């Protein structure tokens, strides 16, 4: 019986492919993806209700960009960073506001802080934003702990990793503000061998269903990664997540 079921499924699948349904239904592909990812995002958020979070404003009608600094501080308060140095990698620097916050609010001279960005804007369209939007000059910083790497993550991250900075003796903090599904997924999968228990991921547009959340979900499912939500602001737009 199982053999006949497999044959039927194979025949039906091949028939559908032969009919090329994308020609008729292709226009609703994005809609279906959005619905599916929104349902998964809703399920994920609901599952966090059992966790005691450092900070959570859900549900608040007003989005406040500056709340993310409260999220950073709430996590920084539990890091004991003056005694234990960490590596901080930020993907999607733009004008460097978040990056400068971490430089200004941490004291350990052994921290390594690296910001990655094309500085030429988005490499592809993202919602209402077009390719090339959000371009910026490389920020000026004087703190010797920080530096910037210009270019696509796909071109620059492998070279950086070969330099050997990411060692197991330091906690790794990854700030993902790349917006795009492709960029976020690439960073997560490339850093997978370096992530360990206790490392922290920040997302800056987490509740955009088809991008940062979708990349995070695919990453966790593919690598069997377990995580714990530490805090969230702006209705899960910005989140801090710990690797378990």
Beta strands, then each sheet from edge to edge (+ up, - down):
strand 1: 55-56
strand 2: 86-91
strand 3: 112-117
strand 4: 146-150
strand 5: 171-176
strand 6: 200-203
strand 7: 227-233
strand 8: 238-243
sheet 1: 1+ 7+ 8- 6+ 5+ 2+ 3+ 4+
end
